[in-house]
Amino acid sequence: MKRILIALLAITVASGAVASERTTRHTLRTIIEIQKRVVAANLARLERRQADLQEAWSRVDRLSADLVRAEGEGETAKSLSLRDQDLRIAEGTLVMAVFSCQQLRSALMSSQQSLKQMQDKLEQLEKEGRKGRDPISGKWKVIIDPGGQEGVMNLDLDGTLVTGTYTLNGGWTGSLRGTFVAGKIRLERIDAQLGFAAVYHAIVKVSDGTGRMEGSWEGTRLAAGMPGSGTWVAEKVTKDKSSGYPEP
């Protein structure tokens, strides 16, 4: 069984570069189910062997007490010799039972450790898979109208909560906080100079690994000569593309 698990693990690792993440996770789940059965089987064998150990110990204890009693009662040398032989056999059985339990405990701990490692690996792959399906986390290049102000947002999604930072042309920087629910995002812009400066709303569109936000914004700190609302768009920057805009 152990050799089968090692072979399956080798196949999983070797095929990781060409197989889809879903296939890899499915294979690992199959291996985990097999390993759970290995753990259960080792535990059952240990429980049975523990019962044998207890029985062997009881027999040694009883035969030893009988031998001491017989010696005290003055039994013949031949009778005592037979009792001693029986006790020696029982002691040998006890030693073998102890050794067997030690081996089974070692096998159980090893199989439990292997199961834990596989479960941790599966959890890691599932987290990576969820992150890969995350439509928000990452870098976005932004254009804000009126005025065509350009910049970059770095966003992170945790459940429905969104946090991040931004840099806009003109030296504007700060942080972002908001929510992403039902394909719609709401971001509050907290500027390093102005404080709570604006609220951004947008619909998030995702297709073939790319993302786009389109929506409107409303200012919270109105100033003479500055627009109080407008529209904005953002495009997600993929790993093989540079935004060309300043980093937050």
N, C-alpha and C positions, 0 to 999 in steps of 0.2 A: 504493500500500500504506500509506503514511504517513497519507493522508487517511482511509482505512478505519479504521486504529487510532485516530485522533483521534475519529472518529465513534462508534466502539464505547466509547471511554472516556467520551465525553460522555453516552451513553445510560446507562452504568453509574452515573455520578455523579448524573444526573438521576433515575434510578429508585431511588437508594439509600434514599430516604425511604419508598417504598412497597413495594419488593421485599424479600423475605426475605433474611437474611444469607447463607443457603445459595445462593440464586440469584445474589446479588452475587459471591460467591466463585467460583461456577462460571463466570460471565461473565468474571471477571478471569483465571481459569485459561485460558480459551479465548484471550483476548487475549495472554497470556504465550506460549502455544504459537505463535501467529501471529508474535509478535515474535521468538521464537527462530529461526523460519524466515527472518525478515528479516535477523537477525544472521548466520546461516549463509550466506545468499545474498550478503550484502555481503562476507563473508570470502572466499568462493569467487571473487567478481569481483576482489577485491584480489589474491588469489594469482595469478590469471591475468594481471592487469595488471602485477604485479611481474615475472612471467616475460617479458612483452613489453618491460618497461623494461630488463631485463637483456640481452635480445637487441638492443634499440636501442642500448644503451651499447656492447656488443661490436662492433656494426657501425660506430659512430662511431670507436671506438678503432682498428679495423682500417683503415678508410678514411683516417683521419688519418695513421696510420703509413705507409700506401701512398703518400700524397701527398708526405710528407717524403722517402721513399725515391726516388720518381720525380723529385723536384726535384734530389736529389743525383746521380741518374744522368743528368741532362740531357735529360729528355723534352721534347718540343715544347710550345710554349705552348698549342696547341689541346688536346693530350692532358691537360696540367695543368689547363686550364680545365674540361674534362669531369669530371676527378677532383674538382675543387673544387665543381662543381655537385652531384655525387653526395654529397659530404660535407655540403654545406649541407642537402640534403633529409634526410639521415640525422640531422643535428643538430636539424632541425625536428621530426622524428618523436620524437626523444629528449625534447625539451622538452614535447611534447604528452603523452608517456607519464608524465613527471614530474608534470605538472599533473593528469592523470587519477588517478594514485596518491594524490596529495594529497587530491583530492576524495573518493575512495573511503575513505581513512583517516578523514576527517572524518565521512563517513556511517556508517562502522563504529562509531566511538566514540560517535556520537549514538544509534545503535540499541542499543548495549550499555548506555549510560546509561539509556535509556528502559526497557530490560528490567530493569535493577537496581531502578529506581524501582517498577515494577509488582510485582516479586518482594517488595520490602520492604513494599508496600501489602498484598499478599496475606498475608504473614507477620503483619502487624499485625492484619488482619481475623480470621485464624485464631486468634491469641492472644486476641482479644476474644471470639471465639466459644467458645473453651475456657473462658475466665473466666466467660462467661455460663452455661455448663453446670456450673460449679463449685457443688456443693451445700453447701459448708461456708463459704467465704469470705463475710464480712459480719458484720452485727450480729445478735445473738440476745438476746431477753429470757428471763430464767431464773427459775424458781421451784424452790427447794431445800427438801425436807422431810426430817425433821420441822421444823415451825416456820414453813413458808411464807416462807422468806427469799427476797427478790426482788433482781434485779440485771440486769446487762448483760454479755455477753461479746462481744468483737470478735475474730473468728477469721480466719485466713488459711491457705489450703491450698496447698502446694507439692509436687506429686506425691502422696505418701502422708503427708507430714509436716504437722502442724498446729501453728501457733503463734498466740499471741494475748494479750490482756489482759482483765481483768475488774474490775468494781466491784460490790460487794454492799452492800445496806443494812446500816447499822451501821458504815460507814467501812472495810470490808474491801476491799483492792485488791491486785493482783498480776498475775502473768503465768501463761500456760498453754502447755503443750507436750504433744504427743502424736502419734497416728497416726489415719488414716482408711483402713480396709481393708474391702472387701466389705460396704459399707453400715453398718459399725460404727465408732464413734469411741471412743478412749481418751484422756483428758486428765489430765495431772498438774497440780495446782494448786499454784503456788509463791506463797505469800502474803508481802506486804511485811513483815508483823510476825511471822508464825509460821514462815516458811520453807516447806518441802515439807509441805503440810497435808492433801491428800486426792487420791484418784484417782477419776475419773468415767468410767463406762462408759455407752454408750447406743447404741440403734439409730436411724439417721437415716432419716427418711421424707421424700421430696420429691414434691410433686404440684402441677402448675399454677403453678410458680414459687415456691411456698411451701415451707417446710421445718419439720420438727419433730423434736426429739430426745426420747427417753424412755429412762430407764435408772436405774442405781443408783450410789451412791458409797460409798467407804470412807475413813474418816479415817486419817491416819498419825501424828497427834499427839493422843493421847487426853488429855482434861482432865476433871476432876470437873465434873459438871453439864452437860457438852456431849455431844451424840450422836456416836457413832462411825461411824454408817452411816445410809443412808436412800435415798430416791429423788429424782429430779430430772427436770424437763421444761424444754425450751427451744423457743421459736418464733422463726423467722427474721423479722427486721423488714424489710419491703419499703420502697422509696424513698418511697412515698406514705403511710407510716404511721410514727408516732412511738412509741417504746417507752414513754415516760412515766417511764423509769427514769434514774438518774444515769449520766452518761457515764464510761467508764474514763479 
